[in-house]
Amino acid sequence: MTGRASSVQAGVAVAHASDRLRYAAAMSGVPGWMRPLAVVGTAGWTIPRAAAAAFVGDGSHLQRYARVLTGVEINSSFYRRHAAAVYARWASSTPPNFRFSVKLPRAITHDAALGRPRLALVAFLQDVTALGDKLGPLLVQLPPSQAFDPRVARRFFDTLRACHDGAIVCEPRHPSWFDVQATALLVRVRVSRAAADPSSIVAAAQPGGWLGNPADAASRPVIYYRLHGSPRMYWSRYPPERIDRWAAEIADLPAGGDVWCMFDNTATGSAIENALEMQQALSARRPITPPGRSSP
């Protein structure tokens, strides 16, 4: 193993071990009645025929979906631009407490490798802000080949944070993004790191990055689970016992964060079925409460 690989591995272990401790510390001053908020949904809102019986009533797929699940991840924004009017129409088609997370365009995260982002970010944000108060986290997914470059990452996230004060989640897929230096940057710019499955990186299974501010009880981090299907990514359906373990993990999180659980195993329609199972598993432990609605 090279010196660089050894240092990355050591940094990953240290950063991963401290993530849960930092989150618990951040939430320690939050009143007990403020339970974690669980937004459960899928990447996109296509309703497969096999699950149609769970989404009864008239309306578009989005309207029917939003009557059952509490949020959705807009993934198509990664591939093409949507006009502000389209985002506004989607927002108006959903209940008041429904939420959208939105994936940044690949032109920014992959093609440009986070370089010179301002113009593209401004255009993207002008469009997505048409979602209004239904806009949830922005999702920054990085390619597996993109290693952590402190200068590039710092410039990108400083620019993004200067343009957008809302929640931001990063899903890195290179081991170097899980070391102490990368984690420190994400904490400084208030960017959460998604918990992703499957991944060859052990630390990727747990949320990390910015997990709240212990000195500020009003600070609400986003804990974002992004589940792609395993063993076959995008295709496999998670078995009930795996859903139950995640539900138990989410229910055990300290109070005060906004928890998102998005299923991306959409190739065979498994995402919808897993989301319904997750919603049921969570509701058995604590009420699923979208952001903006008080817990009982």
C-alpha positions in Angstrom: 0.0 0.0 0.0 1.4 3.5 -0.9 2.0 6.2 1.7 -0.9 8.2 0.2 -3.3 5.2 0.4 -2.2 4.4 4.0 -2.8 8.0 5.1 -6.3 8.1 3.4 -7.3 4.8 5.0 -6.1 6.1 8.4 -8.0 9.4 7.9 -11.1 7.6 6.9 -11.1 5.5 10.1 -10.6 8.6 12.3 -13.3 10.7 10.5 -15.8 7.8 10.5 -15.3 7.1 14.3 -16.0 10.7 15.1 -19.1 11.3 12.9 -21.7 9.8 15.3 -20.1 11.4 18.3 -20.2 14.8 16.6 -23.9 14.3 15.7 -24.8 13.3 19.2 -23.0 16.3 20.7 -24.7 18.6 18.2 -28.1 17.3 19.1 -27.5 17.1 22.9 -29.1 20.5 23.6 -32.2 19.9 21.5 -35.4 19.4 23.5 -36.5 15.8 23.6 -39.8 16.5 22.0 -38.1 17.5 18.7 -37.9 14.1 17.1 -35.9 13.4 13.9 -37.9 14.2 10.8 -38.1 11.4 8.3 -38.8 12.2 4.6 -39.2 8.9 2.8 -39.3 8.6 -1.0 -37.6 7.6 -4.2 -35.6 8.9 -7.0 -38.4 10.1 -9.3 -42.1 9.5 -8.9 -42.9 6.8 -11.4 -45.4 4.4 -10.0 -44.9 0.8 -11.3 -48.0 -1.2 -12.0 -47.2 -3.7 -9.3 -47.5 -0.9 -6.7 -50.4 1.1 -8.2 -52.9 -0.2 -5.6 -51.0 1.8 -2.9 -51.4 5.1 -4.8 -55.1 5.3 -5.4 -57.1 8.3 -6.7 -57.0 10.6 -9.7 -54.2 12.8 -10.9 -50.7 12.6 -12.3 -48.1 10.1 -11.0 -46.6 12.9 -8.9 -50.0 13.9 -7.4 -50.8 10.3 -6.5 -47.2 9.6 -5.2 -47.3 12.7 -3.0 -50.5 11.7 -1.3 -48.6 8.6 0.1 -44.9 9.4 0.4 -43.4 12.5 2.0 -40.7 13.5 -0.4 -38.9 12.8 -3.7 -35.5 13.1 -5.1 -35.5 14.9 -8.5 -32.8 12.9 -10.4 -33.6 14.1 -13.9 -32.0 17.4 -13.1 -28.7 15.6 -13.3 -29.3 14.9 -17.0 -31.2 18.0 -18.3 -32.3 21.4 -17.3 -35.8 22.0 -16.1 -37.3 25.5 -16.4 -38.4 27.3 -13.3 -42.0 27.0 -14.5 -41.7 23.2 -14.4 -40.4 23.2 -10.8 -43.2 25.6 -9.8 -45.8 23.2 -11.4 -44.4 20.3 -9.5 -44.5 22.2 -6.3 -48.2 23.2 -6.8 -49.1 19.6 -7.5 -48.1 18.4 -4.1 -49.4 18.8 -0.5 -48.1 21.6 1.7 -45.6 19.5 3.6 -44.2 17.6 0.7 -40.5 18.1 0.0 -38.1 17.8 -3.0 -34.4 17.2 -3.0 -32.7 18.1 -6.2 -29.6 16.6 -7.8 -27.1 19.0 -9.3 -26.5 18.7 -13.0 -23.7 16.4 -14.3 -22.3 19.4 -16.2 -21.2 20.8 -12.9 -20.3 17.7 -10.9 -18.9 15.4 -13.6 -18.2 17.2 -16.8 -16.6 20.2 -15.2 -15.3 18.3 -12.2 -16.5 21.1 -9.9 -14.4 23.6 -11.7 -15.5 27.2 -12.5 -19.0 26.6 -11.1 -20.6 30.0 -10.5 -22.5 30.7 -13.7 -23.8 27.1 -13.9 -24.8 27.2 -10.2 -26.6 30.5 -10.5 -28.6 29.2 -13.5 -29.5 26.0 -11.7 -30.5 27.8 -8.5 -32.6 30.3 -10.3 -34.7 27.4 -11.6 -34.9 25.2 -8.5 -35.9 28.1 -6.2 -39.3 28.0 -7.9 -40.0 25.1 -5.6 -40.3 27.6 -2.9 -40.5 26.3 0.7 -40.8 22.7 -0.7 -37.2 22.8 -1.8 -35.2 20.4 0.4 -31.5 19.5 0.1 -29.4 20.0 -3.0 -27.6 16.7 -3.8 -24.0 16.9 -5.0 -23.1 13.4 -6.3 -19.5 13.0 -7.4 -18.0 10.4 -9.7 -16.0 7.5 -8.2 -12.9 8.7 -10.0 -13.0 12.2 -8.4 -10.5 12.3 -5.6 -10.6 15.1 -3.0 -8.6 18.1 -4.2 -8.6 20.6 -1.3 -8.3 23.7 -3.6 -11.0 22.6 -6.1 -13.4 21.4 -3.4 -12.9 24.5 -1.2 -13.6 26.8 -4.2 -16.7 24.9 -5.3 -18.4 24.6 -1.9 -17.5 28.1 -0.9 -19.2 29.3 -4.2 -22.2 27.0 -3.7 -22.6 28.1 -0.1 -22.3 31.8 -1.1 -25.2 31.3 -3.6 -27.4 29.0 -1.4 -28.0 29.0 2.3 -30.2 25.9 2.4 -29.4 22.3 3.0 -26.7 20.7 0.9 -25.7 17.0 0.8 -22.7 15.5 -0.9 -22.4 11.9 -2.0 -18.7 11.4 -2.7 -17.5 8.0 -4.1 -13.7 8.2 -3.8 -12.1 7.1 -0.5 -10.1 10.4 -0.2 -13.4 12.3 0.6 -13.8 10.4 3.8 -10.6 11.5 5.6 -10.2 14.2 8.2 -9.3 17.0 5.8 -12.3 16.5 3.6 -14.6 16.1 6.5 -13.3 19.3 8.0 -14.1 21.2 4.8 -17.7 19.8 4.7 -18.2 20.8 8.3 -16.9 24.3 7.7 -19.3 24.9 4.7 -22.2 23.1 6.4 -22.5 20.2 3.9 -23.7 16.8 5.0 -22.3 13.6 3.6 -24.8 11.1 2.5 -24.9 7.6 3.8 -24.9 5.4 0.7 -25.5 1.8 -0.1 -23.9 -0.1 -1.7 -20.3 1.1 -1.4 -16.9 -0.4 -1.2 -16.0 2.4 1.3 -16.9 1.3 4.8 -17.4 4.9 6.1 -19.9 5.6 3.3 -22.5 3.5 5.1 -22.9 6.2 7.8 -23.9 9.9 7.5 -21.0 12.3 8.0 -19.7 15.8 7.1 -21.7 18.6 8.8 -23.9 17.1 11.5 -25.0 20.2 13.3 -23.6 22.8 15.7 -23.6 22.0 19.4 -23.6 25.7 20.3 -26.7 26.4 18.3 -29.9 24.4 19.2 -31.6 25.9 16.1 -29.0 24.3 13.9 -30.7 21.4 12.0 -28.4 19.1 10.0 -29.7 16.9 7.2 -29.1 13.2 7.6 -29.5 11.7 4.1 -29.6 8.0 3.3 -29.3 7.2 -0.4 -30.0 3.6 -1.1 -29.2 2.3 -4.6 -30.1 -1.4 -4.3 -27.9 -4.3 -3.4 -26.3 -6.6 -4.5 -27.2 -5.3 -7.9 -27.1 -1.6 -7.9 -30.3 0.1 -9.2 -32.0 -3.3 -9.7 -32.1 -5.3 -6.4 -34.9 -5.0 -3.9 -33.8 -4.7 -0.3 -35.2 -7.5 1.9 -37.5 -6.6 4.8 -34.8 -7.4 7.4 -32.5 -4.8 5.8 -35.2 -2.2 5.7 -35.9 -2.9 9.4 -32.3 -2.4 10.4 -32.1 1.0 8.6 -35.4 2.0 10.3 -34.0 1.1 13.7 -30.8 3.1 12.9 -32.9 6.1 11.9 -35.2 5.9 14.9 -32.1 5.8 17.2 -30.7 9.0 15.8 -30.5 11.9 18.3 -33.4 14.3 18.0 -33.3 17.5 16.0 -32.1 16.5 12.5 -34.0 16.3 9.2 -33.7 12.7 8.1 -34.2 11.8 4.5 -34.3 8.2 3.2 -34.3 8.0 -0.6 -34.4 4.8 -2.6 -32.7 4.8 -6.0 -33.2 1.1 -7.0 -35.7 2.2 -9.6 -34.8 -0.1 -12.6 -37.4 -2.8 -11.6 -39.7 -0.7 -9.5 -38.2 -1.9 -6.3 -37.7 1.7 -5.0 -41.4 2.3 -4.5 -41.9 -1.0 -2.7 -38.9 -0.4 -0.4 -40.0 3.2 0.4 -43.5 1.9 1.4 -41.8 -0.7 3.6 -39.5 1.9 5.1 -42.4 4.2 5.8 -44.3 1.4 7.6 -41.2 0.3 9.6 -40.5 3.9 10.7 -44.1 4.6 11.6 -44.1 1.6 13.9 -41.2 3.3 15.8 -42.2 6.9 15.7 -44.5 9.1 13.5 -43.1 10.1 10.1 -43.1 13.9 10.3 -42.2 16.0 7.2 -40.3 19.2 7.8 -42.7 22.0 8.7 -45.2 19.9 10.7 -45.1 19.5 14.4 -44.5 16.1 16.0 -47.2 14.8 18.3 
